[in-house]
Amino acid sequence: MPNPRTISRRHMLQAGGAAGLAATLGLAGISAAAPGRPTAKITDLGPAVVQFSLMSAVLVGDTVYIGSRNVDPVRIIALHLPTRRVVAQTALTNGHSIQALAADATGRYLYAGVLQKSDEGKPNLYRWDLKTPGTPAKAIARIADRDVRALTVAPDGFLYAVGGGAESAPALWECDPKTLKVRDAGTPGPKGTLARAVAATRTTVFVGAGTTFNGGGDSGRAALYAYDRSAGTFASIAPSEMERDPSIRDLAVIGDKLVIGSAASKEPAKVAVMDLGDASSYAVATSSGTVAKSFTAIDDTVYFAGDSGVLAYSMTSGKVSPVETDGPDLGEIWGVDSRDGKLVVTSAFGFVAEIDPAAGTSAVTDLGKAHAPRTAQVAMGIAAGGGYVYVGGTGTVARHSLGSGDVANLRAPGEAKDCVVHDGVLYTGQYNSQGIWRYDPGDGKPMRQAAHFLPEQNRPLDVTLDRKNGLVLAGVQSDTEGGGSLWTHDPRTGRSRCFVNPIDESQCVRGLASRDGVAYLGGDNTLTTGPRSTVVAFDPVRGEELWRIDPRQTAGAAALAVRGGHLYGLSRKGGLFVIDVRRRALVHRADVSEVCDGFAAMVTNRGVVYGVSDTTVFRFDPRTFAVTTVVSGINGGWYSGAHLANDEAGHLYTMRGRNLVRITDRPAP
C-alpha cells in the first residue's frame, strides 16, 4: 500500500473552493452560549476530507465513466484509458451520490441514477450525450422510489430502473428513450425493502431485490423476478440456494446466460449462472465474503467483485477462485469491466486498475493524478488525540496534524463510522463488516485490521474506550438480521469478542458509554413495533448484563455519556434523560428538541457533558441538567449523524459545513 499523500493546509483550503472559503470566513470569531456571555472560540481547520469519492463505474469504448459519492456537486467523470486522463465531466443537479450508471448499446447515451437524503420531488434520472461531452447531462425523469440503485438499458434502448426508499415495496420503472417518459411497470412482489439489481433482454427484464435494513422478518429475503415485457407480468425465478441470503446484489446478461450475485450475511455470497430461456436450468457456486457484484466475462470465465478483490467463476468447472495480481489492495470495488483481454476495475480507493488475469499483472491509474476533481466530502466519524484529529470518509481517514496543519489521507476500506484514540493509536469501527481497524502514527505502517467480527454484525455506530479494562468498545447494528451487538477489543492481547443482541433481538446498540469497567448500551429500534431506547449496563469482560432500565422515551437512543454517577442520554426525537447509575434510577427527563432532534453525539469534556446535533453544539449544566447552546447553526456536513470528539487539552472537534472546526469552550463556573 502506498504512503498516504500529504496535503498542505493551504492546498486543503484551496480544494474546498468557494464553499470552503466562505465557511472559513464565517467561522472566525466568537459564538455566544448565552446573551452577553461569550464562551466558545471556534477555529476553522479547513476541509475535513478531500478526495474524489466514487460509487459507480461503467466502461464505454475505451473510457471509464465514474459516478461520485458524497461530494457536492454530484458528478460523473470520464477517464480515458489510453491517455490515463480525465477528459470530460458533468455535474448533476440533484442527489448526493451516483450508484447507478448504464450506457445504451450504441454508446451514445449514458444514464445515471442518484441517491437522495430525502425525496423532494426532484429528478433522480439523468442522461448524458457522450457525442457532446461538453454539454451537461440533462435531468430526464423522476421515479417514485427515492433512490435509484441500479439501471440497465435493453437492446432496443428502453431504460429500466430499480431502487428503494419509498414507503412501499420497490417497483420496476421503464423510460422510453424517445419521449423520456417514465412509467411504473409494476411492483414485482410485496416483500423486500430494496432492489439493487436489474438486467434486460429484448423480451425480459430481470429484477433482484431483498431486505437490506431492519432485518428480514416479514419483509422477505433474496428475491429474483422475470418481467415479461410483452405481457407486463412478473414471475419469481430465484434459485432456491440463494433464498436464504438477504438480497440479490447484482445481475448481468452475458451471452445466453443470466449471471446472478447475492449479498450474504451469515454465510458466504453465491454466484449463479442461469439459462435465459429456462429459469429452472442453472448452476450455483459459493463465493467468498458477503457480496458478489459487477460481472464481466473473458472467454468462459466470469469475473466479479467480492468484498475486497476480484474473483473468477469458471463456467467450465463451476468453481470460484481469487484473481491474484501484483497490484495494490483494491478495497471496495464499484466497477468490473473487460477490455482487450484485461479487466478494468474501479476501486473506492480512488484508482482504476487494468488487470491481466492470465499474467497476474496490474497497471494503476490514480484518479487524482489523472485530474479528477478533488473536493470536500461529507464526514463519518471523528476522533482526536496524540496531536492529530482524524475524520472518517469513504475509503479513507483524513489525518489532520494539529502542529503543522498538514493533512494525510489514510486508506481504509469502507467507512469509518466512528473512532477513538487510545494511547496515541487510532481505532475505527469500519462499515461494512470490516470490524475494527487501527493506525499508529509512530510505527510508519498503514492502517490495518485489528479485529474481525461476524459479517452480519456489519454497521458500527459508536466507538468508545473502557479505560479501566483497557478495551476498545463498539456498538453495532445488524442491517440484515435486525438487532445488533457489542464488540470488544483488547489492544494489549489482541483478543476480541462479539456479544450479539445484548439488549434484545430488535434493538441495535446506537449509544455507548463506559465508566469504571461498565459499558452502558443505548438501544434503538427503527421498526414500528417492539421495545425501543432500553438502556443496559453491561460487564464487557464477563459478558454479562448487570441491569437495565426503560428511560421512557418515544424513540431510540441517539447517544450516551457519563459524568460522575450520572448517565446522560439523548433520544432520536429530542428527549434528554439522566440515570443515576448508583441508584439505577431515572432521575431527570426533558425536551431538548430545540437544539437536538435526530441523530446526535455526546462527550464529557472538562467535567461537562457536551452534545452535538445536525444544527447545534450544546452543553448540560452538571447540577440542573439545563441545556445551553454553545454554537448555533453548526450545520455539520455529516453523512449519517453528527459526531463530537475532544483531545487531551479539552478542545472539542466537529464539523461546520464540510470543514473541520475546533471549539474551545470555557463556561463560567
N, C-alpha and C positions, 0 to 999 in steps of 0.2 A: 504494500500500500504506500503511495507516495506521501511525502511530508505534507502537512497542512499548508495551504497557501496563506501567507501572511499579508494582510492588507493594512495600510496605514490609516490612521484616524481621518486624515484629510481625504483619502480615497473613499472611505466609507461614507463620509458626508456628501461627497460628490455623487456617489452611487445612489443616494436617496433621491436625487433630483429635486425638483421644485417642492415636492411634498416634504422631503426630509429637511430642506432649508427652512420652509415655513414652520415646521414643527420645532426646529432648533431655535428660531427666533422667538416663537411663542412660549417656549419653556423657560426662558431666562427669567430669574427673579424669584419672588416670594409668593407662596399661596397661603392665604389666611385660613386657620382652622376655625376661628370664630371672629366676629366683627371686632376690629381693633386689636386683636391678639395674634399677629403672625407668628407661626412656629416652624413652618416647614420650608426648607430651602430645596429647590429642585435643580438638579444639574443634568443637562442633556448629554448623553454619551454616544449619540449617533444612531444610525440604523442598526437594529439588533441582529438580523440575519439577512445577509445579502448573497444572492445567487440566482441562477436561472433554474428554478424548481420546476419539475415536469411530472406529467401524469398520463401521457399517451404518446404514441408514435405510430406512423404508418409509412411504408415505403411506396413511392410513386415514381416509376422510372429509376433514375439514379439519385433521387433526392428523398431524404427522410423529413417528413413533416412532424413536428413535435409540439404537443399541447402543454401549456404551462399549468402550474399548480400553486395556488395561494399567493399569487403576485397580482399587482394592480398596475395596468390593466391586464386582464386575462388575454393571452395572445398565442398565436401559432408562429413558429419559426420554420424556415426551410433550410436544412443542412444539405449542401451539395457534396456528395461523397467523393467524386473525383478531385475536387479542389479543397475539400475539407473546410469549407467556408459557409457561414450563414449568408445566403444570397437573397433572402426575402423574409418578410414578417408581416403579420397583420394583427391588429388588436380587435377584440370583440367588445361589444357594448354592455354586456351583462355577464354575471356569474363570477365565481372565484377560482374555478379550476375547469380544465377540459379533460374528461376521462374517455370521451368517445370521439374517434376520428374514423372516417371511411371515405374512400375515393370511388368514383364510378369507373366502369370498365374502360372508358376512353382515356382516363387520366386527366380529363379536363377539370372536373369539379371535385373539390374536397369539402366534405361535410363535417361539421363539428357540433357536438352537444355539450352543454355546460352544466356544472353543478352550482346550486344556489343555496344560500343560507335560509332564504325564505322566498315563497312564491308571491311575487308582486304583480303577476300578470304580464311580465316582460318576455320577449322571445328567448327561447333556450336552444333553438336550432339555427345554425349559420351555414352559409355556403360561400366558398372562396373559388373564384375562377382562376385556375392556375395558368391560363393563357395570358392573363393580365395580372401578374402577382403584385404589381404596384397599386392596384385598386383594392381597397379594403374589402374584407369579407362582409357579406350582407346578412343581416338578420332576416330569416325567411319564414319562421313559424314558431309557434309555441305548442308544446304538448302539455296536457293537463298534469302529468306527473312532474313534480318539481325538478327532479334531477334526471338528466339523460346519462345513462350508464353505458349504453352500447348502441352502435349504429352498424348497419350493413346496407349495401346497395345491390339490388337484384340485377341480373344481366340486362333487363330492359330499362334500367335506370331508376326504378322506383326505390325510394329510400324508406328504410324501416328503422324504427327507434324503440328502445325499451328503457325503463329506469325505475323510479320509485319516488317516495317522499310524499305522496298524497295519502289521504285517509283510507282510500280504497286499495284493493289489490292492484298491482301494476298491470297496465294494458299494453297492447301492441299498437303502434302508431305507424301510419303509412303516409308518405308525402309524394305527390305527383311531381316529377321533375320539370314538367312544362308549366303547370299552373302554380306550383309551390303551395298548393292547398293540402292541409293535413286532415286526415280523418282517423277516428278511433276505430281500429279494426276489431276491437273486442278484447275482453279480459280472458286470458287462457284458462285460469282457474281461480276459485275463490280464496285459495290459501296462498301464502307466501307474502313476504314484505318487500322484496326487491327482485328485479330482473336485471341481470348483468351480462347476458349473452344473447346474441341474435345472429343468424346467418340465413341466407336466402338463395334459392334457385329460381328458375322461371316459373315453377309451379307451386313451390312450398316455401314457407318461412318457418324457421325453427327458433323457438324461444326457450331460453334456460332461466329458471327462477329458483327461489327458495327463501330461506329465512337467514338474515344476517344479523339482526338485532333482537334483543329481548328473549332469546331462547327459541326453541321450536314450538312445543306445545301444539295448540290448535292452529297455529299459523302454517304448519306444514314444513316439510324438508325439501330436498332437491326435487325439482320438477322439470321435465322437458316436454315441450309441446310442438306438434307439427300443425301449422296453419295452412289449410288448402286455400290458395289464393283465388281459385275459381268459385268454390262453394262457400267460402267465408266461414269455415268451421275449424275447430281445434280438436286434436286428438292427443292423448297422453302417450308418450313413447319412451319414457325414461327407462334406461337399463335398471333392472331390479338391484344390481350390485351397487348402484350409486344412490339409491333412495335413502340410505342411512346418513349420507353426508348432508350438511346444512343447505348446500345450494349447488347448482350448476354454475361454474365460474366463466367458462368461455366455450365458443363454438366456432368451427370453421368448415367450409366446404372445400375439400381438396379432391379433385378428380371426381370419381363417382362415390366418394365417401363423405360422411359427416363425422368430423373429429370433435369429441366431447371431453371437456375437462371439468372436474369438480373442485369445490372448495371444501376442505375437510376440517374436522376438529379433533375428535377422539381417535381417529385412525387416519392413515395416510390418504392423500388425494388419489384420484383414479383418472385414467385416460381410457376412453372407449372409441372404437372406430366402427361406424355403423353404415350399412349399405343404404344409399339414398332411396333405392327402390323397395327396400324391405326392412322395416324398423325392427323386425324380430331377428334379423341377421346382424350380429355384432360381436366384437371381441373386446374384452375389458382387461386392462393391466393395472396393477397397483404401482403408483409412483412413490416418490419420497417427499416428505414435507406435507404442507397443508394446502397447496394450491397447484393447479395445472392450468396455464393460460397462454395466450399469444402463440398460436400454432402457425407453422410453415413447414414446407417439405422440400427435401432434396432427394431425388430418386425415390427409393422405397422407405425412407426414414422420415418420420415426423419429429420436428424439433419444437420445443416449447419451454416456457419459463416455469421454474419451480420457485421455492422460497427465496433462494439466493444464487441461482445459477441456471444454466441451460441444461435440459435433459433431452435425451433422444429415445424415441419409441420406434422400434423396428417392426414394420408391418409384416416382415417375414418371420421373425422369431417370436413376436409378441412381447418382447422384453423391453424394460426401461433401464437406461443407463445414463450416468452423468457425462457431459461433454467436457473433457479436460483440455485446458488451454494454458498458455504461458502468460496470459494477460492478468490484469488486476481482478480483485473481487468485484463481482457485478452488482452486489446488493440487490435491491428490489428492481425488477425488470418491468418496463412498461411497453416493450415492443420487441417482437422477434420476427424478422422477415428474412428472405433469402435473395441473393443476387450473385450471379456468375459462380455458383457453387459454394458461396460463402454465406454465413449468417450475418445479419445486420441486427445488432442487439442494442437497445436503448436503455441505459441504466439511470435510475433515480439519483445516482451519484453525480450526474451531470456530464456524461460522456456517451459516445456511440462507439461500440466495438464491432469491428469486422472480423469475424472468426472463421478460420478454415477448420472445419471439424475433422477433416481427414489428417491434416498435418498438426493440429493442435496449436496453431499459431493465432495471434490476435494483434490487430492494429487498432489503436485507440485514438479517437478524436475528442479532445476536451472541448466542450461547448463554449466555455469561457474564452479559450484561445481562438475558437472559431468565430468569435464576435457575437455570441448570443448575448442579449441584453441581461445584465445583472441588476436586479432591483431588490428592494426590501420585501420580504415575505412576512406573513403573519407568523406569530411565535407559538410554541408549545409550552414546555416547562422552563423554569429558571432556577438557578442556584448561584450562591455567592460564597467565596471563602478562599483563603490562601493567596490573595492578591488578584483574583480573577472573578469575573461574572460569566456564567455560562447560560446561553439561551438556545433552547432546542428548536430546530427547524425540521424540514423534511429531508432525510438522508444526511443531515449534518447537525452538528452542535457548534455554535459560534462561541469562541473563547475570547472574551474581552479582557485585556490587561489593564488593571486599574493604575498601574505605574506608567506605562508607556503610551497607553491608548491604542496599541496595535490590536488587531482582530485577526484570529486564525479560524478557519473553518475545519472542524474535525469530522471525518467521515464516520457515520454510524448508520446502519440500515434502519429503515422505518422512521419512527418519530419518537423523540424523547419527550414523552408526555409529562413527566415531572422528574426532578433530580435534586440531589443534595450533595454537599461537600463534607467529607469526613476525613479528618487528619490530612487535609490538603488534597485529597483524592476525590474526583467526581464520580458519583454513582447515578445512573439514569435508569428509569423504567421505560423500556422500549416497546412501542407498539409496532408491528403486530406480531405477537407470540415470540418476541425476541428476548424476553427475560430482562435481567439486569446487566448493564454494561458499565465499565469503569475506565477512567482516564486519569493517569498520574502525570502531571506536568513535569515531574522531576526525573522520570525514568527514560524519557526520549522515545517511548513506544506509542503507537497509535491506540485509539480506543479499541477495546476488545470485550468480548462477552465474559462476564464474571459468573453468571448463574443462568441456567435454563430451567424452565418450568413446563407444566402441562400445556400443550399448544392451545387447548380450548380456553385456558385462562389467558386471554390474549391482550387485554387492554388495561395497562396500569393507569391509575388515575391520580394517586397521591403517593409520594415517597417521603419518608421521614427517617429520623435516627432514634434508635433506642440506645441512649448514651450509657445507661447502666450496664446493659448486656453487650454493648459494642456491636449492635446489629443494624443493618440497613433493612427497613421495612417498606413494603409497598402494598397499597390497597388496590384491588384489581376487579375488573368487570369481565364476565364471560359473555361476549356478544352472542354467540350461537347457542349456548346452553342455558343462559339465564343465571342469576346469582353472581357469585364471584369468589374471591379468595384473598388470603393474606399471604404474601411472600415474605420470607425472612432470609437474610444472607449475612453470614459472619465473615468479614474480610480477613480475619486472622487465620481461620481454619479452612476457609473456602466452602464450609458446609452451608447448604441451602435447603429450605423446607417450604412446602406449599400446603396451606390449610384451606381446603375447599369449603365454601359456604359456611363460614364461621358465624354468620348472622342467621341466615336461613336460605332456602333454595331460590328465593325470588329477589333478595336484596344483594346488590354488589357492595363493595367497600369503597365508597366515594370519599369519605372523610377519614383522616388518620392522624392521630397524635400519640405521643408517648411521654411517660414520666415515671421515674422510679421503677423501671422494668415492666411497667404495664402498658400495653397497647390499647388505645381506645379507638374503636371502629365505628364509623358513622354510616349507617345503611341508607341505600337509595333504591327504590323500586319504581321504574318508569312505567310499569304496567298500570292499568286502571283498577286492578284488583290486588288484594293481598296487603300485608303489612308494609309500612314504609317508615323510614327515619329512625329505626331502632338503633340504640347505642349499646355496644357490647364492650365490657372491659375484658381483656384477653391476655393471658400469660404466653408470650411468644416463645419462651424456652420450653415450657412443659406442653404447650399446645392445648391449653385448657381455657374454657370460658370461666371467668371469675364471677361476673354478674352482668345483668342487662337492665335497661330502663327504656321506657317509652317517653320521649321528650315532648309528646303531644303536639306534633307538627302536622300540617296538611300536605307537606311534600317531603321528599327525601332530604337527607343531609347533604349540604354542599361543601362544608369544611368544618374542621375541628382545630382547637388549640387549647393548650393547658397553661394556666398561670397559677402557681401555688396549689391550693386544694380545689381549684375551680376548673372545670372543663367547659369551654365555650363552644357553642355550635351554631352554625348558620344553616337554614334550610333553603331549598331552591325557590321558595316563594317569599323570601324576605323575613323569615322568622328567626329571632335570636333566642337561644335557650342556654341556660347555665346550670350545670350539675355540680353539686358538692360531692366530690369523689370519695371523701372520707365517710360521709353520711349516706352516700349512694342515693341522693335525693335531688329532685329537680327544684331549684331554688329561685329561678328567675326566667320569665319569658317576656318578649317584647316584639313589636313590629318595627323592623328597621328597613322596610321595603323602599323607603325614600332614598336610601343610599345603596341598597343591595337587593336585587330581585333577579335571581337566576343563579348561575354558577358563580363561585367565589373561592377565595383562599384566605387563610389567616396565618399569622406568625406571631410569636411572643418575642418582643424586642425591647430591651432596656426596661424590663418589668411591666410592659404594657402590651396588651393584645391588639394587633393591627389587622385590618382586613382590607381586601380589595375586591371590587366587582368590575363589571364591564365599564362602569362610568366613574367610580369614586374610590379614593383611598380614605379610610376612616379608622378610628380607634375607639376603644371602650374604656370608660373610667373604671379603674380597678376596684373601687368601692361601691359605686352605684350602678355600674354596668351601662351607664348612659353612653350613647354613641355621639361622636364628634367628627365632623368632616375635616380631613387633613388636606386632601386635594380633590377638588371637584372637577368634573369634565376631563378625567384622565383618559377615558375612551381608548383603552389599550387595544392594539391590533393583535388579538388572540384568536386562535383557531377554535378552541373548544373550552373556553372559560379562562378567566383571569388567574394569574399566579403572582405570588409575592415572596421575596427572599430577603434575608438580612445577612450581613457579614459580621466579622468579629468586632468591628468598630461601631456597630449599631446603626449602620446605614441600611436603608431599605432600597430594594430594586424591583422595578416593574416596568411595564410598557406604557408609553403615551403615544397614541397612534402606532406607527411601526418603529418608533425609536425606543431605545433603552434609556431609562432615567434612574438617577439616584436621588433618593429623598432623605434628607437629614431633618428629623423632627425632634425638637426638644420642648415638649409641652411643659407649661408652668406647673410646679408642684401643687 
